Amino acid sequence: MLSLFSFSGLDTGTVNVPYADKIAHFSFYLIFAVLGCMFVRERTQGEMGLSKTLIIMLLIAIAYGIFIEVLQYTATANRMAEYGDVLANSLGAFVGVSLIKWYFSKERPLKWKI
């Protein structure tokens, strides 16, 4: 579980990207939500409706992000929970499910049901 590992001693050289950790959180949860939706589509052969899948994956991603932040606060000595991380996680998940919704919209040729 790399989410609980501290990277504070990692030498990043002279590269300094503002809010790089929040960008990483956003990106990881965006990918998590997209892949989660695609997983559900494949496992159910599209039988679970798109809207239901989007809501479930959004809630799972947000709950998992909060769970990891709570674990960082309670189970590690060198990590701390941040509300900004929860916000970045949630926004990433929301954008991820929004992309899936757009991609399988009626205007696109790809259909949700297989």
C-alpha positions in Angstrom: 0.0 0.0 0.0 2.1 2.9 -1.3 -0.6 5.3 0.0 0.8 4.8 3.5 4.5 5.0 2.5 6.3 8.2 3.2 8.2 9.8 0.3 9.5 12.7 2.3 13.2 11.6 1.9 12.9 11.2 -1.8 15.3 13.4 -3.7 13.4 15.1 -6.6 16.4 17.2 -7.7 15.7 20.8 -8.8 12.2 20.0 -10.2 9.6 21.8 -8.2 6.0 21.5 -9.4 3.5 23.4 -7.2 0.8 21.1 -5.8 2.4 18.1 -7.4 0.9 15.8 -4.8 -2.6 17.1 -5.4 -2.1 16.6 -9.2 -1.0 13.0 -8.5 -4.1 12.4 -6.2 -6.4 13.8 -8.9 -4.8 11.8 -11.6 -4.8 8.5 -9.7 -8.4 8.8 -8.7 -9.5 9.8 -12.2 -7.8 6.7 -13.6 -9.3 4.6 -10.7 -12.8 5.7 -11.5 -12.4 5.2 -15.3 -10.9 1.7 -14.9 -13.5 0.8 -12.2 -16.4 1.7 -14.5 -14.8 -0.2 -17.4 -14.3 -3.2 -15.1 -18.0 -3.2 -14.0 -19.0 -2.9 -17.7 -16.9 -5.9 -18.6 -17.9 -8.0 -15.6 -21.6 -7.4 -16.1 -21.5 -7.3 -19.9 -23.2 -3.9 -19.6 -26.2 -5.3 -17.8 -25.7 -2.9 -14.9 -26.9 0.4 -16.1 -24.5 3.3 -16.9 -26.0 5.6 -14.3 -25.9 3.0 -11.5 -22.3 2.1 -12.4 -21.2 5.8 -12.3 -22.8 6.4 -9.0 -21.4 3.2 -7.4 -17.9 3.9 -8.7 -18.0 7.5 -7.6 -19.0 6.5 -4.1 -16.4 3.7 -3.9 -13.6 6.0 -5.1 -14.5 8.7 -2.6 -15.0 6.3 0.3 -11.7 4.6 -0.5 -9.9 8.0 -0.6 -11.3 9.0 2.7 -10.4 5.5 4.2 -6.8 5.9 3.0 -6.6 9.4 4.5 -7.9 8.1 7.9 -5.4 5.2 7.8 -2.6 7.8 7.1 -3.7 9.7 10.2 -4.2 6.7 12.5 -1.8 4.0 11.3 1.3 5.8 10.4 3.7 8.0 12.4 5.2 9.9 9.5 2.2 10.6 7.3 -0.7 13.0 7.9 -4.2 13.2 6.5 -5.1 16.3 4.5 -8.5 17.6 3.5 -6.9 18.8 0.2 -6.0 15.2 -0.6 -9.6 14.1 -0.1 -10.8 17.0 -2.3 -8.3 16.1 -5.0 -9.3 12.4 -4.8 -13.0 13.3 -5.0 -12.6 15.7 -7.9 -10.5 13.2 -9.8 -13.1 10.5 -9.3 -15.9 12.9 -10.4 -14.0 13.8 -13.6 -13.3 10.2 -14.3 -17.0 9.1 -14.1 -17.9 12.3 -16.1 -15.5 11.2 -18.8 -17.1 7.7 -18.9 -20.6 9.3 -19.0 -19.5 11.5 -21.9 -17.8 8.7 -23.7 -20.8 6.4 -23.6 -23.3 9.3 -24.3 -25.9 9.0 -27.1 -23.8 11.2 -29.4 -20.9 8.6 -29.3 -21.0 5.4 -31.4 -19.8 3.3 -28.5 -22.6 1.8 -26.5 -22.5 0.8 -22.8 -24.3 -2.5 -23.2 -22.2 -5.1 -24.8 
